[in-house]
């Protein structure tokens, strides 16, 4: 398994979001409004920590973003739900590479979930033929006063708003 850099980590996050978002409406339970803490780990890299404040509308907008990102790049994913576990297999085209992602998300009520994802690249992308990512995501409570729906706080202190990125108002 190769070490993956920040660019590939971001790509895996995008693919995971896109694949998951396609399935979200029917197969994934909605996320509880409030502050969510995300810890993403990939082979050979320190964990990446993020916090995101969401409400029902932001969750729906992220669903639309995932749908848009996946259109034309990905085949319809195979989704299997068994109780609190959802397995997604997706095939996408990223430049000259075909990516095949297998992810399993295990939900703990409406306040936490864990995802394991493995992506294979054919031909290799940036010299990498396979990469793994793990996410532990948990609800941390109501959004703090200095955050509003759509705000994402990166581990390096950078703050951005998903709604603004999508051309809307925060």
C-alpha positions in Angstrom: 0.0 0.0 0.0 1.5 3.3 -1.0 1.7 6.4 1.1 -0.7 9.0 -0.2 -0.2 12.7 -0.2 -2.6 15.5 0.5 -3.8 15.7 -3.2 -4.8 12.0 -3.2 -6.4 12.3 0.2 -8.5 15.1 -1.1 -9.4 13.0 -4.1 -10.4 10.1 -1.9 -12.5 12.5 0.1 -14.2 13.8 -3.0 -14.8 10.3 -4.3 -16.2 9.2 -1.0 -18.4 12.3 -0.8 -19.6 11.8 -4.4 -20.2 8.1 -4.1 -21.8 8.5 -0.7 -23.9 11.5 -1.8 -25.3 9.6 -4.8 -26.6 7.1 -2.4 -27.4 9.4 0.5 -31.0 10.2 -0.2 -32.2 6.6 -0.1 -29.5 4.6 1.6 -27.8 6.8 4.2 -29.5 8.2 7.2 -29.6 12.0 7.3 -27.1 13.7 9.5 -28.2 15.3 12.7 -28.0 19.2 12.5 -25.1 20.7 14.4 -21.3 20.4 14.7 -19.7 17.3 13.2 -16.1 16.3 13.9 -14.3 14.5 11.1 -11.0 12.6 11.5 -9.7 11.3 8.2 -6.7 8.9 8.2 -4.8 7.5 5.2 -1.9 5.2 5.1 1.4 6.8 6.1 -0.1 10.2 6.9 -1.0 11.9 10.2 -4.8 12.2 10.8 -6.5 15.2 9.2 -9.1 16.8 11.5 -12.0 18.9 10.4 -15.2 20.3 12.0 -18.3 21.1 10.0 -21.5 22.8 11.0 -24.5 21.6 9.1 -28.3 22.0 9.0 -30.9 20.2 7.0 -30.4 22.5 4.0 -26.6 22.3 4.0 -26.9 18.5 4.0 -29.2 18.7 1.0 -26.8 21.1 -0.8 -23.9 18.7 -0.2 -26.0 15.9 -1.7 -26.5 18.1 -4.8 -22.7 18.9 -4.9 -21.9 15.1 -4.8 -24.4 14.4 -7.5 -22.8 17.2 -9.7 -19.3 16.0 -9.0 -20.1 12.4 -9.9 -22.1 13.1 -13.1 -20.2 12.1 -16.2 -17.3 10.7 -14.1 -18.9 7.8 -12.2 -21.1 4.9 -13.1 -24.1 4.3 -10.8 -22.7 2.9 -7.6 -23.7 -0.5 -6.2 -25.2 0.1 -2.8 -26.1 -2.5 -0.2 -27.6 -1.6 3.2 -27.7 -4.2 6.0 -29.0 -2.7 9.2 -26.7 0.0 10.3 -24.0 -0.8 7.7 -23.9 0.5 4.1 -21.5 -0.8 1.5 -20.8 1.2 -1.7 -18.8 0.1 -4.7 -18.2 2.8 -7.3 -16.3 3.1 -10.5 -15.2 6.5 -11.7 -13.0 8.0 -14.4 -10.4 10.6 -13.2 -8.4 11.8 -16.1 -6.7 8.8 -17.7 -7.3 6.6 -14.6 -10.2 4.5 -13.7 -10.9 4.4 -10.0 -12.6 1.6 -8.3 -13.7 2.4 -4.7 -15.1 0.0 -2.1 -16.4 1.6 1.1 -18.2 0.3 4.1 -19.9 2.8 6.5 -21.0 1.7 9.9 -23.5 4.0 11.6 -23.9 4.3 15.4 -27.3 5.8 15.8 -27.6 9.4 14.4 -24.6 10.7 16.2 -21.6 8.9 14.6 -20.3 6.8 11.8 -17.1 5.1 10.7 -16.1 4.6 7.0 -13.3 2.4 5.6 -12.6 3.0 1.9 -10.1 1.5 -0.5 -9.6 3.0 -4.0 -7.7 1.3 -6.8 -6.3 3.4 -9.7 -5.8 1.9 -13.2 -3.4 3.1 -14.5 -1.8 4.4 -11.3 -2.5 8.0 -10.5 0.5 10.1 -9.3 2.4 6.8 -9.0 -0.2 5.3 -6.7 -2.1 2.1 -7.7 -4.1 1.7 -4.4 -4.9 3.9 -1.4 -7.0 3.5 1.7 -8.8 6.0 3.8 -10.6 5.8 7.2 -13.0 8.3 8.5 -14.4 8.6 12.0 -17.2 11.1 12.2 -19.2 12.1 15.2 -21.7 14.7 16.2 -20.1 17.1 18.7 -23.2 19.1 19.7 -24.8 22.3 18.6 -22.8 24.6 16.3 -20.8 27.1 18.3 -21.6 30.8 18.1 -18.6 31.5 15.8 -19.8 28.9 13.2 -22.9 28.8 11.0 -24.4 26.1 8.8 -21.9 25.3 6.0 -18.8 26.4 7.9 -15.9 23.9 7.7 -12.9 24.4 10.0 -9.8 22.6 8.7 -7.2 21.2 11.0 -4.8 24.0 10.0 -7.3 26.7 11.3 -8.5 27.6 7.8 -12.3 28.2 7.8 -14.5 28.1 4.7 -18.2 28.0 4.0 -19.6 25.3 1.7 -22.6 27.4 0.8 -20.4 30.3 -0.3 -18.3 27.9 -2.4 -21.5 26.8 -4.1 -22.4 30.4 -4.9 -25.0 30.9 -2.2 -25.2 32.9 1.0 -24.0 31.4 4.3 
